Amino acid sequence: MTTARILVVDDEYGVRSGIRQILEIEGYGVDEAATGEEALTLLHANEYDVAFLDYRLPDIDGLTILQDIKSKGLDLMTCMITAYANIDTAIAATRQGVDFFLPKPFLPDDLLGVADTLVRHKLARTEAERLRREHAASLLELAEEKTRPLAGLFLARRGSRGQPRWNGGAGQPSHDLAPRRPRGSGAAAPCRRTAA
């Protein structure tokens, strides 16, 4: 199984390095960012399964990073972490599409529980998308197979005058699709009425 990659964004070195150590002990691959701009650079250059975003950063806040993640369609789970937890912050983060909200301070077990949950959700979502694509491809292939017999009714071969022919199916005669001309070498002579 591929090691899950996690991005930790926090301007406090102690918090950032502490989270990294806890996650790496559990086998996660971890990158750090001390500013919002650094986080955006890493997010656009790498693929992550989870991002822990501090709400307050020296340049741009965690909500702005979250907006960028959603607008760019980046496929990762997100958790907002902050020491300034209040109902307004939680509502704003939820409206932006954050997957989890973890107030500081938190215990290592809390952090690992959130990380494990988000990674499992990411894997499940990825698997569901893979199955959806396979199902769509199977339906398309089935539709093509169903329409193939119909296409066989119209043969590519030409009739005696170079016209396409209709194949009536097994045991049925084939017919020219072009209108038949009157017998004879030229156009049909007009009918003349004779005197009685």
Long-range contacts (C-beta under 8 A, 24 or more apart in sequence): 3-27, 3-28, 3-29, 4-28, 4-29, 4-49, 4-50, 4-119, 4-122, 5-29, 5-30, 5-31, 5-46, 5-47, 5-48, 5-49, 5-50, 6-30, 6-31, 6-48, 6-49, 6-50, 6-51, 6-52, 6-115, 7-31, 7-32, 7-33, 7-39, 7-42, 7-43, 7-46, 7-48, 7-50, 7-51, 7-52, 8-32, 8-33, 8-51, 8-52, 9-33, 9-34, 9-36, 9-38, 9-39, 9-51, 9-52, 9-53, 9-54, 9-57, 9-62, 9-65, 10-34, 10-52, 10-54, 10-57, 10-81, 11-35, 11-54, 11-56, 11-57, 11-58, 12-54, 15-54, 15-104, 19-52, 19-111, 22-108, 22-111, 22-112, 23-111, 23-112, 23-115, 26-112, 26-115, 28-115, 28-119, 35-59, 35-60, 36-60, 36-61, 36-62, 36-64, 36-65, 39-65, 40-65, 40-68, 43-68, 43-69, 43-72, 43-74, 44-72, 47-75, 47-76, 48-76, 49-76, 49-77, 49-118, 49-119, 49-122, 49-123, 50-76, 50-77, 50-78, 50-79, 50-115, 50-118, 50-119, 50-122, 51-76, 51-77, 51-78, 51-79, 52-79, 52-81, 52-102, 53-78, 53-79, 53-80, 53-81, 53-98, 54-81, 54-82, 55-80, 55-81, 55-82, 55-84, 55-89, 55-93, 56-82, 56-84, 62-93, 63-92, 63-93, 63-96, 66-93, 66-96, 66-97, 66-98, 67-96, 70-96, 70-97, 75-122, 75-125, 75-126, 76-122, 77-118, 77-119, 77-121, 77-122, 79-114, 79-118, 81-106
